[in-house]
């Protein structure tokens, strides 16, 4: 069960690293515009805010990776960062886009449940 939980955590970490890339580097590019459904004008005006979001996603990915590297000693770290993912995903789902519930909160909640069951 631990292997399955750690695999889920790694996938959540990769997902958040992908968010970092999209928000920090591709926000005003065609892929970023399509992914987030924004216009070029909005993307230019919000580029700094998106980069800030991307940086936070990078911290989440790094924290999850740190927990994985520590193995069993990193369980509390894994739980903390997965809980952050779930809370941020639920908040984003209700304040920004319902899609965030499925793309961020659900994978985080599933990984968190697996950690707690392991």
C-alpha positions as CSV (number, residue, x, y, z in Angstrom):
1,X,0.0,0.0,0.0
2,X,2.9,2.3,0.7
3,X,4.2,1.9,-2.9
4,X,0.8,2.9,-4.3
5,X,0.5,5.9,-1.9
6,X,4.0,7.0,-2.9
7,X,3.2,6.6,-6.6
8,X,0.1,8.8,-6.1
9,X,2.2,11.4,-4.3
10,X,4.7,11.5,-7.1
11,X,2.0,12.0,-9.6
12,X,0.6,14.9,-7.6
13,X,4.1,16.4,-7.3
14,X,4.5,16.1,-11.1
15,X,1.1,17.7,-11.6
16,X,2.2,20.7,-9.5
17,X,5.5,20.9,-11.2
18,X,3.5,21.1,-14.5
19,X,1.4,23.9,-13.0
20,X,4.7,25.7,-12.2
21,X,5.8,25.5,-15.8
22,X,2.4,26.6,-17.2
23,X,2.0,29.5,-14.8
24,X,5.6,30.8,-14.6
25,X,6.8,30.2,-18.2
26,X,3.9,29.4,-20.5
27,X,1.1,31.8,-19.1
28,X,1.2,34.1,-22.2
29,X,2.0,31.4,-24.7
30,X,-0.6,29.5,-26.8
31,X,-0.5,26.4,-24.5
32,X,-1.0,28.5,-21.4
33,X,-3.8,30.5,-23.0
34,X,-5.6,27.3,-24.1
35,X,-5.0,25.5,-20.8
36,X,-6.5,28.3,-18.6
37,X,-8.9,29.7,-21.2
38,X,-7.5,33.2,-21.0
39,X,-7.1,36.0,-23.6
40,X,-3.7,37.4,-24.5
41,X,-4.6,40.7,-22.9
42,X,-5.7,39.1,-19.6
43,X,-2.6,36.9,-19.6
44,X,-0.2,39.9,-20.1
45,X,-2.0,41.8,-17.3
46,X,-1.9,38.9,-14.9
47,X,1.5,37.4,-15.7
48,X,3.1,38.4,-12.4
49,X,0.2,36.9,-10.4
50,X,0.4,33.7,-12.4
51,X,4.1,33.5,-11.8
52,X,3.5,33.8,-8.1
53,X,1.0,31.0,-8.2
54,X,3.5,28.9,-10.2
55,X,6.1,29.5,-7.5
56,X,3.8,28.2,-4.8
57,X,3.0,25.2,-6.9
58,X,6.7,24.6,-7.1
59,X,7.0,24.7,-3.3
60,X,4.2,22.1,-3.1
61,X,5.9,19.8,-5.6
62,X,9.2,20.2,-3.7
63,X,7.6,19.5,-0.4
64,X,6.0,16.3,-1.7
65,X,9.3,15.3,-3.2
66,X,11.0,15.9,0.2
67,X,8.5,13.7,1.9
68,X,9.1,11.0,-0.6
69,X,12.8,11.1,-0.2
70,X,12.5,10.8,3.6
71,X,10.5,7.6,3.2
72,X,8.6,6.6,6.3
73,X,10.1,9.5,8.2
74,X,8.5,11.9,5.8
75,X,4.9,10.8,6.4
76,X,4.0,13.9,8.3
77,X,5.5,16.1,5.5
78,X,3.5,14.2,2.9
79,X,0.3,14.6,4.9
80,X,0.9,18.3,5.4
81,X,1.6,19.1,1.7
82,X,-1.2,16.9,0.5
83,X,-3.6,18.7,2.9
84,X,-2.4,22.0,1.5
85,X,-3.1,20.7,-2.1
86,X,-6.7,19.7,-1.1
87,X,-7.4,22.9,0.8
88,X,-6.1,25.0,-2.1
89,X,-7.9,22.9,-4.6
90,X,-11.3,23.2,-2.8
91,X,-10.8,26.9,-2.4
92,X,-9.9,27.4,-6.0
93,X,-12.7,25.2,-7.1
94,X,-15.2,27.4,-5.3
95,X,-13.6,30.8,-6.1
96,X,-12.0,30.4,-9.5
97,X,-13.1,27.4,-11.5
98,X,-14.9,24.2,-10.7
99,X,-12.3,22.4,-12.9
100,X,-9.8,22.9,-10.1
101,X,-11.7,20.5,-7.9
102,X,-11.1,17.7,-10.4
103,X,-7.6,18.6,-11.5
104,X,-6.1,19.5,-8.1
105,X,-8.3,18.7,-5.1
106,X,-9.3,15.2,-6.2
107,X,-5.8,13.8,-7.0
108,X,-4.6,15.4,-3.7
109,X,-7.4,13.9,-1.7
110,X,-6.9,10.5,-3.3
111,X,-3.2,10.5,-2.5
112,X,-3.9,11.8,1.0
113,X,-6.4,8.9,1.6
114,X,-3.8,6.4,0.4
115,X,-1.2,7.8,2.7
116,X,-3.5,7.6,5.7
117,X,-4.5,4.1,4.8
118,X,-0.9,2.9,4.3
